[in-house]
Amino acid sequence: MNADVIVVGAGLAGLVATCELVARGKRVALVDQESAANLGGQAHWSFGGLFLVNTPEQRRLGVRDSVELAWSDWQASAQFDRLDDADSWAVRWARAYVEFAAGEKRAWLDGLGVKLLPTVGWAERGGLRADGHGNSAPRFHIAWGTGPGVLEPFVQRVRRAAAEGLVVFHHRHQVDELIVSGGAVQGVRGTLLAEDDAPRGVPSNRDRVGDFELTASAVIVTSGGIGANHDLVRRYWPERLGSAPRSMLTGVPAHVDGRMLEISAAAGARLVNRDRMWHYTEGVRNWSPIWPGHGIRILPGPSSMWFDALGRRLPDPCLPGYDTMATLRHLRSTGHDHSWFVLTQKIIEKEFALSGSEQNPDITRKDRRAFLRERLVGKGAPAPVEAFKRSGADFVVASTLEELVAGMNKLTDEPLLDPELVRRQIVARDLQLANPYSKDAQIQGIRNARRYVGDRLGRVATPHRILDPAAGPLIGVMLHVLTRKTLGGIQTDLDARALGADGRPIEGLFAAGEVAGFGGGGVHGYNALEGTFLGGCLFSGRKAGRAAAR
């Protein structure tokens, strides 16, 4: 055999699994269709957010959290409703993951050298009910170094294992088939692709120069999701979210194509929950794109006003940073693919962050001085945000509301926005700031957020009128649906063994990361609590590596 175990996919889950294998003396063939420049896969481009529970960082900021509260939030968000079938293993993975996030996860990462920012973000604040979707407390811990910082210790260990002869990299090897013999998976066959020196993230060629075959005692599939394959996104788009958008931005590199899902199914693996997916509604066109249709997600604070394409304010819980799926479902009912933020310079300076390692160079480079200058003591918005405001195709800046709406209307094929309708809604909102109490859910949310010291210091602007000239200029941002995560996939048991149609493990086949719904075929259910995607790759990759080694 060529190796003890073949790992298909050199992203975070694959690297973690490989580290667990070589730590137990196993020989690994690490197979990936991309070049060495893309080692680490999609995780390299992430913001580095990690879902953690009851941490020292939380406690220092006065946040009281517990595994019981986190599990309550997870169950209410996931809404598992296929417990006798597609969710039977997912719910067990979910419980195990929450216990991991509240237990050894932080110490394990710290021991590997992954450090966290002292601030904790409050992402996906939810549906405004205690028994509904969302985080009851801030849990979004950002790794120092963003996505590359999370990847670094695993990349180093895998490269060291390669130097020692325990790992062989097989880049530019595109798997087309899992080899099955006697009911067991024993290797992979595929296409050898031509060399390609494209930089990380840039689409590579698919020119065939040969074939290959590798054999091993086990195969771990860690190939990622379908986010760059809009045909698959539309094929499995759920009716509950309305019709799929005619136009979407892409939040992941082109190699996130979902090929290994059907290839695994052909070998007998059961695919479940394919109608569950996680796409963002706050996407903007990257003014300096790396891959086709490259979009960046705005990580908004709670103060921007959100309007649909016709200028109607979105109802709660469709508020910035609250309930992604509820907002997506509502916007799909409007008949248009875009929506709008309207905000002030004062809001963008305090509340706008951009998802992605390349959009946060201070944190990615671990530059403490730049972090303090950009985020805490400096004036103006962070430089990447200002660059989007200045150069981004979706940003409009004006001194008056009428000028702003006129500029926004120029970005659509026909003028859909009525300035008087927009003005009436903004004035009504602004009047709610006359008192320290309010009937407006968004104003209540802003004030609630500012009770948390982490938000008050670095994430939420002081409440002010949108039409206050002193807070200007006014800014309009055209928002698009941004494809991102696959929440379903290969069903696995708690040892990450791929299950067949009969519910029994397929000998020699394991799956981890996004291709397995981050565990069990859909650990998130219908909704994610954020910071759970990298963490899901870490947890499931670790499980798969340890189980395959046994």
Secondary structure by P-SEA (a helix, b strand, c coil): ccccbbbccccaaaaaaaaaaaaabbbbbbbbcccccccccccccccbbbbbcccaaaaaacccccaaaaaaaaaaaacccccccccaaaaaaaaaaaaaaacaaaaaaaaaccccccccccccccccccccccccccccccccccccccaaaaaaaaaaaaaaccccccccbbbcbbbbcccccccccccccccccccccccccccccccccccccbbbbccccccccaaaaaaaccccccccccbbbbcccccccccaaaaaaaabbbbccccbbbbbcccccccccccccbbbbbbccccccccccccccccccccccccaaaaaaaaaaccccbbbbbbccccccccccccccccccccccccaaaaaaaccccccccaaaaaaaaccccccccccaaaaaaaaaaacccccccaaaaaaaaaaaaaaacccccccaaaaaaaaaacccccccccccccccccccccccbbbbbbcbbbbbbcccbbbccccccccccccccccbbbbccccccccccccccccccaaaaaaaaaaaaaaaaaaac
